[in-house]
Structure formats: structure tokens, C-alpha cells
Amino acid sequence: MAGILPVSFEYRTSLSPKRLARRLDKDLVEHRPTLNIMSQGRFMRAHKFESCFYGCRTSADEFQVFHHQAKKRDGGSTGFFGRIVQTENGSLITGKFRKPVYTYVFAAVWTIVILLIALMAAGMREFAAAGAFAGVWLAGAYLMLWDNKRPIVRAYLENLPAEKPGEADGEE
């Protein structure tokens, strides 16, 4: 269930919004996950032997962060979809940990197709086949919605300089 529901996250940092945006641009390998699964596959092949954080800034104050592990095909893994908000002492990062949209779309299609096949098998009184397809659905749903990247991405965000009480960051 943890892979289905988005989880909110907030973190205060002493970096100004501009410096935080520059830090994200420097740290992240530029890649914007889209519904095009081929694009994601090309990115995973290009970074097959290296672990990296990837993502993009979608606007001046919005960004996405994902983690890719070397020798893994982890394109539909949990990522952070966040926003940078200016505060007195730096920035506030707010957002949600969730799967990319294409993972939810694929999980819905998977569920509908397997459900229809299981219902057809049950309608033909092949209850063993219906049970087998229910097991296949369960295994697929587990693999698609399993959440193992949230702690890694969260550690990356929490590694940014924390806000110190009473410290004011000068404007640039």
C-alpha cells in the first residue's frame, strides 16, 4: 500500500532558492520521466553501470528527484516531486514521494487485463486458472508498487545544508 499513496515531506535548508536550484542542477543527471517508456529505457541503458540521482527542475521552483541504482532497471521507482519556497533563513522544500504517472497507468492497465482474463476463466468454470491469474495479478502489483527508493531519495534531500536557527542567508 505504501507504493500507492503519496507521502508528504518538508525540509528546511539554509540555501537560498537560487542556490538550492543551482545545487539541484549540479547534482542531478538531467532526465525528465515521461509516459514514453522507450525514453526511460534509453536513460537506464546509458547509465547502466553507475548509480546516480536524476531528475529535473520543471520550473524555477518545482523539481523532481529519482534514484537509479547501477545494473538495475528501476525506471518506475518512487521519486520526489517537490517545490522550493523561500523563507527568512533560506528555503523550505515541500512535496510528495510518489511513483511516476506512467507506473500508475501501467498498474491500472495490468489490473484491468488480468481481471478480465480471470473473470473469463471463472465464467468458463476454470477456477484453478482464475486463481492462477489472481496470483499473477498479485505478483505484478507487488513488483510495480513496491517502494524501496524513498529512503535513498529522502537521505539525498536531508543531506542538503540544514537551516540554522537565527541565521539569515543573504540575497544574491
N, C-alpha and C positions, 0 to 999 in steps of 0.2 A: 504494500500500500504506500510505502514511503516514496516510491518512484512515480506515483501518480499525482500526488498533491504537492503543489509548490510550497516551499518553506521560506519564510521571510528571514532577512538578515540585515543588520545595521552595524556599521563600524565607523568610528571617528578616527580621523588621521590628521596629523599636523601639516600635511601638504596642502597647499592652496589648490583650488580646482584646476588651474593651468598646469601646475607642477605634477599633479596626480594624473592628468590626461597625458602629459609627456612621458611620465613613468610607464603608464599602460602601453603607449605607443612603442616605447623602447623594449619593454619586457615581452610583449605578446607577439607571436608569429601571426601576421595578418591573414585571417581567413574568416569569412562570414558564412556560417552554416545556412544552407538554403534547402528547399524541398527537392532540389536536384541531387539525387543520391550519387550520381556519377561524379559530381564535383567533390563531394565528401570522400569518395573512394580515391580520387586522384591525390587529394591532400594527404590521406593516410599512407598511400604508396610513396609519396615524396618524402615523408618523414617517418619511414618505416623503422629506421634504426636509431631514432632519437626520441627521448621523452621531452615534451615541451608544453608550455601553456600557449593556447592560441585563442583567437577571438578578434574583436574589432570594436572600434568606437562607432556607434551608429549615428551619433550626433555629438555636439560639443559636450553634452553632459550625460549621455547614455552609452553604455558599453556592455559587451558580452565577454565572458571568460570561460574557457573549457580547458581540459587537460587531456593530452594524448600520451599514452604510455608506449614505449618502444616495443615493436614486434606485436602490437595488438591492433585489432580493427574495432576501435571504440568510438565510432562516429556518432552514435545516438546516446552518448552518455550525458549525465547530468552536468549542467553548466550554471553559471551565474549570470543573470540578466539584471543589470543594475543601473543606478543613476547617481551622479555626483551632485551634492547640494552644498553650497558654500555656507560655512559657519563663521563665527567670530575668530576661532582659533585654527582654522584650516578647512577641512571638508568632512562631510558626512556621506558615507557610501550606504545607500539603501537599495534593496532589490530582493529578488527571489531566486532560490535554487530550484531549477526545474529542467525537464527534458526539452530538447528542441521540438518544434511543432511537427516535423516530419516523423518523429518517433511516435507521437500520439496518433497521427494519421495512419501510419503503418499498423499500429496496435489495433485500431478500430477496424481496419480492413481485414486484418488477420482474424479478429474475433467474429466478424460477420461471416466470412468464408467458412471457417471451421464450424461455427454454429449451424450454418445451413447444411453442411455435409453431415454433421452429427444428427440433425433433425431428419434428414432424408434417410439415414441409416436406421434411426428409430422408427420412422414411418414404414420401413420395409421389414420391421421386426428383427433387425440385426443389432441387438442390444450390445453385443460384445464390440462391434465396430463403432457404435455410438459412444461407448465408454472409452474406446481407444482414441477416438478423435477428441473427446473431452480431455483426456490426458495430454494429447499433443497440444491442445489449446493452452492448458495449464503450464506446460513446459515453455511454450513460446512466450506467454505473458510474463512468466518469471524472468526469462532472459531479456526481454525488451524493457521491462520496467524495474529491473534490479538496480539499486542505487549504490555504487561503490566509489564514485568520484567526488561526492560532496565534501568529505573531509579534506581531500587534497586541494580542491579549489578554495575552500574556506581557509586553509592554512596559508595559501598564497595571499589572500586578501588580508588576513591578520598579520602578515609579515610586513605590510606597509607601516611606515612610522606612526606610532600611536599618538593621539593628541595628549599633550601635557597640560594639566590644569594651569590656567593663568598665562599661558604662552600665546602670544599673538604673532601670526605669520604675516610678514609684510607683503603688500600687493606688488605685483610685478607689472 
